[in-house]
Amino acid sequence: MFKLIGAILIIISTSWAGFEAARHLTERPRQLRQLKVALQSLEAEIMYGHTPLAEATRNIAKQMDKPLTWFFEAFSNKLEQANLHAKDAWHQSLDEVWNSTAFKKAELEIMKQFGDTLGQHDRHTQQKHIHLAMTHLEREELEARDKQIRYEKMVKSLGVLSGLLLIILLM
């Protein structure tokens, strides 16, 4: 009786681990798409709305899902309340929220480089930097989608099969 309960718990836990890893593979391309949309919205706010950066990012935060909402809210709050430069507020907001995202180190570097240019140039130069960041994010999204297609089923199956192997070895 206890062996059966233990076996079921092992299968459930290893399957859950496999499905959680697969969810991470699915989440990364989705969040990258959202980040690109957020940058497009930021471009529109800067270029056509002539909206101040803090207000523009607050508007973007209302449109996004978590965890990007948290990032843009933190950035907007830091600009308004802490009176930080845009670069410093951007980096601090990235550091706060980054662990709750599905992004990799490459996306962090792209976003930090973009943050270095934020608020430093005129609108047209800023638009070029936004397009550059979006181009890099597009490349990362294609890579993430490729990994998702390749590995998602395998990771799910690996979770279940590793549970079965563990049960066989323990019996």
TORPA-4810 file (N, C-alpha, C, O; in nm, 3 decimals):
<nodes>
NODE_1_0.082_-0.119_0.000_0.000_0.000_0.000_0.087_0.126_0.000_0.062_0.219_-0.077_M
NODE_2_0.190_0.129_0.088_0.277_0.246_0.095_0.363_0.259_-0.030_0.394_0.370_-0.074_F
NODE_3_0.401_0.144_-0.087_0.480_0.147_-0.211_0.398_0.209_-0.323_0.450_0.287_-0.403_K
NODE_4_0.270_0.174_-0.331_0.183_0.227_-0.435_0.166_0.379_-0.418_0.174_0.454_-0.516_L
NODE_5_0.143_0.424_-0.296_0.129_0.567_-0.270_0.259_0.640_-0.303_0.257_0.747_-0.364_I
NODE_6_0.373_0.581_-0.262_0.503_0.640_-0.294_0.527_0.647_-0.443_0.578_0.747_-0.493_G
NODE_7_0.489_0.540_-0.516_0.507_0.539_-0.661_0.422_0.647_-0.728_0.468_0.715_-0.819_A
NODE_8_0.299_0.662_-0.680_0.212_0.765_-0.736_0.269_0.904_-0.709_0.267_0.991_-0.797_I
NODE_9_0.319_0.926_-0.589_0.378_1.056_-0.556_0.502_1.084_-0.640_0.524_1.198_-0.682_L
NODE_10_0.582_0.983_-0.666_0.701_1.000_-0.750_0.661_1.038_-0.892_0.718_1.130_-0.951_I
NODE_11_0.562_0.966_-0.947_0.516_0.996_-1.083_0.461_1.138_-1.090_0.490_1.213_-1.183_I
NODE_12_0.381_1.175_-0.991_0.322_1.310_-0.990_0.430_1.416_-0.980_0.426_1.515_-1.053_I
NODE_13_0.527_1.397_-0.893_0.629_1.501_-0.875_0.722_1.513_-0.996_0.755_1.625_-1.037_S
NODE_14_0.764_1.402_-1.054_0.852_1.412_-1.170_0.776_1.463_-1.293_0.831_1.536_-1.376_T
NODE_15_0.650_1.424_-1.304_0.568_1.475_-1.415_0.548_1.625_-1.400_0.555_1.700_-1.497_S
NODE_16_0.522_1.668_-1.277_0.505_1.811_-1.252_0.633_1.887_-1.289_0.626_1.994_-1.349_W
NODE_17_0.748_1.832_-1.254_0.875_1.898_-1.287_0.892_1.909_-1.439_0.936_2.012_-1.489_A
NODE_18_0.856_1.804_-1.511_0.866_1.807_-1.657_0.771_1.909_-1.718_0.809_1.983_-1.808_G
NODE_19_0.648_1.913_-1.669_0.552_2.009_-1.721_0.588_2.152_-1.684_0.560_2.244_-1.760_F
NODE_20_0.649_2.171_-1.570_0.695_2.305_-1.529_0.809_2.352_-1.620_0.813_2.468_-1.659_E
NODE_21_0.899_2.264_-1.652_1.008_2.299_-1.744_0.952_2.331_-1.883_1.000_2.422_-1.950_A
NODE_22_0.851_2.255_-1.926_0.788_2.280_-2.056_0.714_2.414_-2.054_0.712_2.485_-2.154_A
NODE_23_0.654_2.448_-1.941_0.585_2.577_-1.930_0.684_2.692_-1.944_0.654_2.794_-2.006_R
NODE_24_0.801_2.674_-1.887_0.905_2.776_-1.900_0.945_2.794_-2.047_0.968_2.907_-2.092_H
NODE_25_0.954_2.684_-2.120_0.987_2.692_-2.263_0.876_2.762_-2.342_0.904_2.830_-2.440_L
NODE_26_0.752_2.747_-2.299_0.639_2.811_-2.365_0.629_2.958_-2.326_0.592_3.042_-2.408_T
NODE_27_0.663_2.988_-2.204_0.647_3.123_-2.150_0.746_3.221_-2.212_0.711_3.338_-2.233_E
NODE_28_0.866_3.179_-2.240_0.969_3.270_-2.289_0.930_3.336_-2.422_0.940_3.459_-2.432_R
NODE_29_0.887_3.261_-2.526_0.848_3.330_-2.650_0.728_3.423_-2.631_0.720_3.529_-2.694_P
NODE_30_0.635_3.385_-2.544_0.518_3.469_-2.518_0.560_3.600_-2.454_0.513_3.707_-2.494_R
NODE_31_0.648_3.593_-2.356_0.694_3.715_-2.290_0.779_3.801_-2.384_0.775_3.923_-2.375_Q
NODE_32_0.854_3.738_-2.472_0.931_3.816_-2.569_0.839_3.891_-2.664_0.865_4.007_-2.697_L
NODE_33_0.732_3.827_-2.707_0.634_3.896_-2.793_0.573_4.015_-2.718_0.558_4.123_-2.774_R
NODE_34_0.539_3.994_-2.592_0.483_4.103_-2.512_0.583_4.217_-2.496_0.545_4.334_-2.501_Q
NODE_35_0.708_4.183_-2.477_0.811_4.286_-2.461_0.826_4.367_-2.589_0.843_4.489_-2.585_L
NODE_36_0.819_4.301_-2.702_0.826_4.374_-2.830_0.706_4.467_-2.846_0.721_4.580_-2.892_K
NODE_37_0.588_4.420_-2.808_0.469_4.504_-2.814_0.485_4.624_-2.720_0.447_4.736_-2.755_V
NODE_38_0.541_4.601_-2.603_0.563_4.710_-2.508_0.659_4.814_-2.565_0.638_4.934_-2.549_A
NODE_39_0.763_4.768_-2.631_0.857_4.863_-2.692_0.792_4.939_-2.807_0.821_5.057_-2.827_L
NODE_40_0.706_4.874_-2.883_0.632_4.943_-2.989_0.541_5.049_-2.929_0.529_5.159_-2.983_Q
NODE_41_0.476_5.016_-2.819_0.390_5.113_-2.751_0.472_5.229_-2.698_0.430_5.344_-2.707_S
NODE_42_0.589_5.199_-2.644_0.677_5.305_-2.595_0.719_5.397_-2.710_0.724_5.519_-2.694_L
NODE_43_0.749_5.337_-2.823_0.785_5.417_-2.940_0.670_5.510_-2.979_0.691_5.628_-3.006_E
NODE_44_0.548_5.456_-2.982_0.432_5.537_-3.019_0.411_5.650_-2.918_0.382_5.764_-2.956_A
NODE_45_0.425_5.619_-2.790_0.407_5.721_-2.687_0.512_5.832_-2.701_0.480_5.950_-2.686_E
NODE_46_0.636_5.794_-2.731_0.744_5.892_-2.743_0.731_5.973_-2.872_0.740_6.096_-2.871_I
NODE_47_0.710_5.903_-2.983_0.713_5.969_-3.114_0.586_6.049_-3.142_0.593_6.163_-3.190_M
NODE_48_0.472_5.992_-3.114_0.348_6.054_-3.158_0.270_6.119_-3.044_0.198_6.216_-3.066_Y
NODE_49_0.285_6.066_-2.925_0.212_6.122_-2.811_0.290_6.228_-2.737_0.233_6.304_-2.659_G
NODE_50_0.421_6.234_-2.762_0.509_6.327_-2.690_0.486_6.317_-2.539_0.488_6.417_-2.468_H
NODE_51_0.465_6.196_-2.492_0.434_6.169_-2.353_0.564_6.158_-2.273_0.660_6.098_-2.320_T
NODE_52_0.567_6.217_-2.153_0.686_6.199_-2.069_0.708_6.050_-2.039_0.614_5.971_-2.037_P
NODE_53_0.833_6.015_-2.017_0.871_5.874_-2.004_0.799_5.804_-1.889_0.753_5.691_-1.905_L
NODE_54_0.788_5.869_-1.775_0.722_5.807_-1.659_0.575_5.779_-1.689_0.523_5.673_-1.655_A
NODE_55_0.509_5.874_-1.752_0.368_5.855_-1.784_0.351_5.750_-1.894_0.258_5.670_-1.890_E
NODE_56_0.440_5.752_-1.992_0.431_5.654_-2.102_0.447_5.512_-2.049_0.373_5.422_-2.088_A
NODE_57_0.543_5.491_-1.960_0.563_5.356_-1.908_0.451_5.316_-1.813_0.420_5.197_-1.802_T
NODE_58_0.390_5.411_-1.745_0.273_5.378_-1.662_0.157_5.332_-1.750_0.086_5.239_-1.716_R
NODE_59_0.139_5.399_-1.865_0.034_5.359_-1.959_0.061_5.220_-2.016_-0.031_5.139_-2.033_N
NODE_60_0.186_5.192_-2.045_0.224_5.060_-2.098_0.200_4.953_-1.994_0.154_4.843_-2.026_I
NODE_61_0.230_4.983_-1.867_0.210_4.886_-1.760_0.064_4.844_-1.750_0.034_4.729_-1.718_A
NODE_62_-0.027_4.936_-1.779_-0.170_4.904_-1.773_-0.212_4.808_-1.886_-0.311_4.737_-1.873_K
NODE_63_-0.137_4.807_-1.994_-0.171_4.726_-2.110_-0.110_4.586_-2.106_-0.161_4.496_-2.172_Q
NODE_64_-0.005_4.567_-2.030_0.072_4.442_-2.031_0.022_4.344_-1.925_-0.052_4.380_-1.833_M
NODE_65_0.064_4.219_-1.941_0.041_4.115_-1.841_0.163_4.108_-1.751_0.269_4.163_-1.782_D
NODE_66_0.147_4.040_-1.639_0.259_4.018_-1.549_0.356_3.921_-1.616_0.310_3.832_-1.688_K
NODE_67_0.481_3.932_-1.598_0.561_4.017_-1.511_0.602_4.150_-1.574_0.664_4.233_-1.506_P
NODE_68_0.568_4.174_-1.702_0.608_4.300_-1.763_0.537_4.419_-1.700_0.593_4.528_-1.694_L
NODE_69_0.416_4.398_-1.652_0.346_4.503_-1.580_0.427_4.548_-1.461_0.443_4.668_-1.437_T
NODE_70_0.480_4.452_-1.386_0.560_4.485_-1.268_0.682_4.567_-1.306_0.718_4.663_-1.237_W
NODE_71_0.746_4.529_-1.417_0.866_4.599_-1.460_0.835_4.745_-1.494_0.901_4.836_-1.444_F
NODE_72_0.735_4.768_-1.579_0.705_4.904_-1.622_0.648_4.989_-1.508_0.672_5.110_-1.504_F
NODE_73_0.574_4.928_-1.417_0.527_5.002_-1.300_0.645_5.043_-1.211_0.652_5.157_-1.165_E
NODE_74_0.736_4.950_-1.189_0.854_4.982_-1.106_0.936_5.093_-1.171_0.983_5.184_-1.102_A
NODE_75_0.954_5.085_-1.302_1.032_5.187_-1.373_0.964_5.324_-1.361_1.029_5.424_-1.332_F
NODE_76_0.835_5.327_-1.384_0.761_5.453_-1.375_0.769_5.511_-1.234_0.790_5.631_-1.217_S
NODE_77_0.751_5.426_-1.133_0.758_5.473_-0.994_0.896_5.527_-0.960_0.908_5.627_-0.890_N
NODE_78_0.999_5.460_-1.008_1.136_5.506_-0.978_1.163_5.641_-1.044_1.230_5.727_-0.986_K
NODE_79_1.112_5.659_-1.164_1.131_5.788_-1.231_1.061_5.901_-1.156_1.114_6.011_-1.144_L
NODE_80_0.940_5.872_-1.107_0.862_5.977_-1.043_0.903_6.001_-0.898_0.917_6.116_-0.856_E
NODE_81_0.922_5.895_-0.822_0.941_5.910_-0.679_1.088_5.920_-0.638_1.123_6.000_-0.551_Q
NODE_82_1.173_5.841_-0.699_1.313_5.839_-0.657_1.397_5.943_-0.730_1.513_5.964_-0.695_A
NODE_83_1.339_6.008_-0.831_1.410_6.108_-0.909_1.543_6.054_-0.964_1.645_6.123_-0.962_N
NODE_84_1.540_5.932_-1.011_1.659_5.872_-1.070_1.666_5.907_-1.219_1.565_5.942_-1.280_L
NODE_85_1.784_5.897_-1.274_1.797_5.907_-1.419_1.731_5.786_-1.481_1.719_5.681_-1.417_H
NODE_86_1.689_5.798_-1.604_1.618_5.690_-1.671_1.703_5.563_-1.675_1.651_5.453_-1.655_A
NODE_87_1.831_5.578_-1.701_1.920_5.462_-1.707_1.923_5.386_-1.574_1.910_5.264_-1.571_K
NODE_88_1.940_5.459_-1.465_1.948_5.396_-1.333_1.815_5.333_-1.293_1.812_5.223_-1.239_D
NODE_89_1.706_5.402_-1.320_1.573_5.348_-1.289_1.545_5.223_-1.370_1.488_5.127_-1.319_A
NODE_90_1.587_5.223_-1.496_1.567_5.107_-1.586_1.644_4.986_-1.532_1.590_4.876_-1.523_W
NODE_91_1.771_5.008_-1.498_1.853_4.898_-1.449_1.802_4.844_-1.316_1.797_4.722_-1.297_H
NODE_92_1.763_4.931_-1.225_1.710_4.885_-1.097_1.580_4.808_-1.115_1.557_4.707_-1.048_Q
NODE_93_1.495_4.855_-1.203_1.368_4.786_-1.229_1.393_4.649_-1.292_1.326_4.552_-1.258_S
NODE_94_1.489_4.642_-1.382_1.526_4.512_-1.441_1.573_4.415_-1.334_1.532_4.299_-1.331_L
NODE_95_1.659_4.464_-1.246_1.712_4.378_-1.140_1.602_4.327_-1.047_1.606_4.213_-1.003_D
NODE_96_1.504_4.412_-1.018_1.395_4.373_-0.929_1.305_4.264_-0.989_1.266_4.171_-0.920_E
NODE_97_1.274_4.277_-1.116_1.170_4.195_-1.178_1.228_4.077_-1.256_1.156_3.981_-1.284_V
NODE_98_1.354_4.081_-1.290_1.410_3.984_-1.384_1.390_3.839_-1.343_1.361_3.755_-1.428_W
NODE_99_1.406_3.808_-1.216_1.394_3.669_-1.172_1.253_3.613_-1.186_1.236_3.491_-1.184_N
NODE_100_1.154_3.698_-1.198_1.017_3.650_-1.212_0.977_3.635_-1.359_0.862_3.601_-1.389_S
NODE_101_1.070_3.658_-1.450_1.042_3.641_-1.592_1.100_3.509_-1.642_1.174_3.441_-1.570_T
NODE_102_1.066_3.475_-1.765_1.120_3.354_-1.828_1.237_3.388_-1.919_1.283_3.302_-1.996_A
NODE_103_1.286_3.510_-1.912_1.392_3.555_-2.000_1.528_3.496_-1.963_1.551_3.454_-1.850_F
NODE_104_1.615_3.494_-2.061_1.752_3.446_-2.043_1.847_3.565_-2.032_1.804_3.681_-2.040_K
NODE_105_1.974_3.536_-2.015_2.076_3.640_-1.999_2.088_3.728_-2.123_2.116_3.848_-2.111_K
NODE_106_2.067_3.672_-2.241_2.077_3.751_-2.364_1.974_3.864_-2.366_2.004_3.976_-2.406_A
NODE_107_1.852_3.834_-2.322_1.749_3.937_-2.318_1.783_4.044_-2.214_1.755_4.162_-2.234_E
NODE_108_1.843_4.002_-2.104_1.884_4.098_-2.002_1.986_4.196_-2.059_1.977_4.316_-2.034_L
NODE_109_2.081_4.145_-2.133_2.182_4.232_-2.193_2.120_4.327_-2.295_2.157_4.445_-2.300_E
NODE_110_2.027_4.279_-2.375_1.959_4.364_-2.473_1.884_4.476_-2.401_1.891_4.592_-2.441_I
NODE_111_1.813_4.440_-2.295_1.735_4.539_-2.223_1.825_4.638_-2.148_1.792_4.756_-2.139_M
NODE_112_1.937_4.591_-2.095_2.029_4.684_-2.028_2.091_4.781_-2.128_2.104_4.900_-2.099_K
NODE_113_2.129_4.730_-2.244_2.185_4.818_-2.345_2.082_4.921_-2.391_2.115_5.037_-2.413_Q
NODE_114_1.959_4.877_-2.405_1.852_4.971_-2.443_1.833_5.075_-2.332_1.817_5.193_-2.360_F
NODE_115_1.834_5.031_-2.208_1.818_5.122_-2.095_1.928_5.226_-2.087_1.906_5.337_-2.040_G
NODE_116_2.048_5.190_-2.133_2.160_5.285_-2.134_2.131_5.403_-2.225_2.181_5.513_-2.201_D
NODE_117_2.052_5.382_-2.329_2.023_5.489_-2.425_1.894_5.563_-2.394_1.867_5.668_-2.453_T
NODE_118_1.815_5.510_-2.304_1.682_5.565_-2.277_1.692_5.705_-2.216_1.759_5.726_-2.115_L
NODE_119_1.626_5.800_-2.279_1.624_5.937_-2.230_1.750_6.016_-2.259_1.763_6.129_-2.212_G
NODE_120_1.844_5.959_-2.335_1.970_6.027_-2.362_1.971_6.101_-2.496_2.058_6.186_-2.520_Q
NODE_121_1.875_6.071_-2.582_1.880_6.122_-2.719_1.748_6.191_-2.754_1.652_6.190_-2.677_H
NODE_122_1.747_6.250_-2.873_1.622_6.307_-2.922_1.527_6.195_-2.966_1.564_6.077_-2.966_D
NODE_123_1.406_6.232_-3.001_1.302_6.132_-3.030_1.341_6.040_-3.145_1.318_5.919_-3.137_R
NODE_124_1.397_6.093_-3.251_1.427_6.011_-3.368_1.542_5.913_-3.341_1.538_5.799_-3.387_H
NODE_125_1.641_5.957_-3.268_1.750_5.867_-3.230_1.699_5.761_-3.134_1.738_5.645_-3.141_T
NODE_126_1.610_5.802_-3.043_1.550_5.706_-2.950_1.470_5.602_-3.026_1.470_5.484_-2.990_Q
NODE_127_1.402_5.645_-3.130_1.325_5.552_-3.213_1.417_5.449_-3.277_1.382_5.331_-3.286_Q
NODE_128_1.534_5.490_-3.321_1.630_5.398_-3.380_1.678_5.296_-3.276_1.694_5.178_-3.308_K
NODE_129_1.699_5.341_-3.154_1.741_5.249_-3.048_1.630_5.150_-3.014_1.657_5.033_-2.984_H
NODE_130_1.507_5.196_-3.017_1.394_5.105_-2.993_1.388_4.999_-3.103_1.368_4.881_-3.074_I
NODE_131_1.405_5.041_-3.227_1.404_4.945_-3.339_1.520_4.846_-3.328_1.503_4.727_-3.358_H
NODE_132_1.634_4.893_-3.286_1.748_4.804_-3.269_1.719_4.700_-3.161_1.746_4.581_-3.180_L
NODE_133_1.666_4.744_-3.049_1.631_4.650_-2.941_1.527_4.550_-2.989_1.535_4.431_-2.957_A
NODE_134_1.429_4.597_-3.064_1.324_4.507_-3.114_1.382_4.405_-3.213_1.336_4.291_-3.217_M
NODE_135_1.479_4.446_-3.291_1.544_4.352_-3.384_1.617_4.242_-3.306_1.607_4.124_-3.341_T
NODE_136_1.688_4.281_-3.202_1.757_4.181_-3.120_1.657_4.089_-3.050_1.680_3.968_-3.040_H
NODE_137_1.547_4.146_-3.001_1.446_4.065_-2.934_1.376_3.970_-3.031_1.337_3.860_-2.994_L
NODE_138_1.361_4.014_-3.155_1.302_3.927_-3.259_1.390_3.804_-3.280_1.341_3.692_-3.292_E
NODE_139_1.520_3.827_-3.286_1.614_3.715_-3.302_1.604_3.618_-3.184_1.603_3.497_-3.202_R
NODE_140_1.596_3.673_-3.063_1.584_3.588_-2.944_1.450_3.514_-2.942_1.443_3.400_-2.897_E
NODE_141_1.346_3.580_-2.991_1.215_3.514_-2.996_1.217_3.395_-3.092_1.160_3.290_-3.063_E
NODE_142_1.280_3.413_-3.206_1.290_3.302_-3.302_1.366_3.185_-3.241_1.327_3.069_-3.259_L
NODE_143_1.473_3.214_-3.171_1.549_3.109_-3.103_1.465_3.041_-2.995_1.468_2.918_-2.981_E
NODE_144_1.390_3.120_-2.920_1.306_3.065_-2.813_1.196_2.976_-2.871_1.166_2.870_-2.816_A
NODE_145_1.136_3.019_-2.981_1.032_2.937_-3.045_1.090_2.807_-3.097_1.027_2.702_-3.088_R
NODE_146_1.210_2.815_-3.152_1.276_2.695_-3.201_1.301_2.597_-3.087_1.276_2.478_-3.101_D
NODE_147_1.350_2.647_-2.975_1.372_2.561_-2.858_1.241_2.503_-2.807_1.236_2.387_-2.766_K
NODE_148_1.137_2.583_-2.808_1.008_2.535_-2.762_0.959_2.420_-2.850_0.914_2.318_-2.799_Q
NODE_149_0.968_2.438_-2.979_0.923_2.333_-3.072_1.006_2.207_-3.054_0.952_2.096_-3.055_I
NODE_150_1.136_2.222_-3.038_1.225_2.107_-3.026_1.209_2.031_-2.895_1.205_1.908_-2.894_R
NODE_151_1.200_2.105_-2.786_1.219_2.042_-2.656_1.094_2.030_-2.568_1.098_1.960_-2.467_Y
NODE_152_0.985_2.095_-2.604_0.869_2.095_-2.514_0.814_1.955_-2.489_0.797_1.916_-2.373_E
NODE_153_0.787_1.880_-2.593_0.734_1.744_-2.575_0.836_1.655_-2.505_0.800_1.573_-2.420_K
NODE_154_0.962_1.672_-2.542_1.066_1.589_-2.483_1.076_1.610_-2.332_1.090_1.514_-2.257_M
NODE_155_1.068_1.735_-2.288_1.080_1.765_-2.146_0.962_1.707_-2.068_0.979_1.654_-1.958_V
NODE_156_0.842_1.717_-2.125_0.724_1.659_-2.060_0.740_1.508_-2.047_0.718_1.450_-1.940_K
NODE_157_0.779_1.446_-2.156_0.797_1.300_-2.155_0.908_1.258_-2.061_0.897_1.157_-1.992_S
NODE_158_1.013_1.335_-2.058_1.125_1.305_-1.971_1.085_1.308_-1.824_1.133_1.227_-1.744_L
NODE_159_0.997_1.399_-1.788_0.949_1.405_-1.651_0.874_1.278_-1.613_0.899_1.221_-1.506_G
NODE_160_0.784_1.234_-1.698_0.706_1.113_-1.670_0.797_0.990_-1.671_0.789_0.905_-1.582_V
NODE_161_0.882_0.981_-1.772_0.968_0.863_-1.785_1.072_0.855_-1.674_1.108_0.745_-1.630_L
NODE_162_1.122_0.967_-1.628_1.217_0.962_-1.517_1.148_0.914_-1.390_1.210_0.845_-1.309_S
NODE_163_1.023_0.949_-1.373_0.946_0.898_-1.260_0.929_0.747_-1.268_0.943_0.677_-1.168_G
NODE_164_0.898_0.699_-1.388_0.884_0.554_-1.405_1.016_0.483_-1.379_1.019_0.378_-1.315_L
NODE_165_1.125_0.539_-1.429_1.256_0.479_-1.406_1.289_0.476_-1.257_1.341_0.376_-1.206_L
NODE_166_1.261_0.583_-1.190_1.288_0.589_-1.046_1.205_0.485_-0.970_1.254_0.424_-0.875_L
NODE_167_1.082_0.467_-1.010_0.998_0.364_-0.945_1.053_0.226_-0.970_1.058_0.143_-0.879_I
NODE_168_1.093_0.198_-1.093_1.150_0.066_-1.126_1.276_0.040_-1.046_1.296_-0.070_-0.996_I
NODE_169_1.361_0.141_-1.034_1.485_0.125_-0.959_1.461_0.104_-0.810_1.538_0.033_-0.745_L
NODE_170_1.358_0.165_-0.757_1.331_0.155_-0.614_1.257_0.027_-0.576_1.257_-0.011_-0.459_L
NODE_171_1.195_-0.038_-0.670_1.118_-0.158_-0.637_1.201_-0.282_-0.643_1.150_-0.391_-0.618_M
</nodes>
